[in-house]
Amino acid sequence: MDREHLVSQLDVLPTLCEAAGIPPLPSIHGRSVLPLLRQSHADWTDSVVTELADDNRNPGRKGRMLRSAQYKYAVFSHGERPEQLFDL
């Protein structure tokens, strides 16, 4: 298990493409995690940003999250606590 490197679901498709030996489309975001699997000292990003997917049941609900090794900050469009900061 790797607890040092932050990856995102956006990294899944580029990883599968590299494993299959085909280039991902230029419009695809993310990076292949195969370098991390091959060597633990690969050059990698130190943060991950995610966005809450649209929910047809609640289209006004939006959210974003920024995660680093030490902190996680989340902000939502509404709710009792629309901003949260965690010292991990």
Long-range contacts (C-beta under 8 A, 24 or more apart in sequence): 2-36, 2-40, 4-40, 4-69, 5-33, 5-36, 5-42, 5-44, 6-44, 6-45, 6-46, 6-47, 6-48, 6-67, 6-68, 6-69, 7-33, 7-36, 7-48, 8-48, 8-50, 52-76
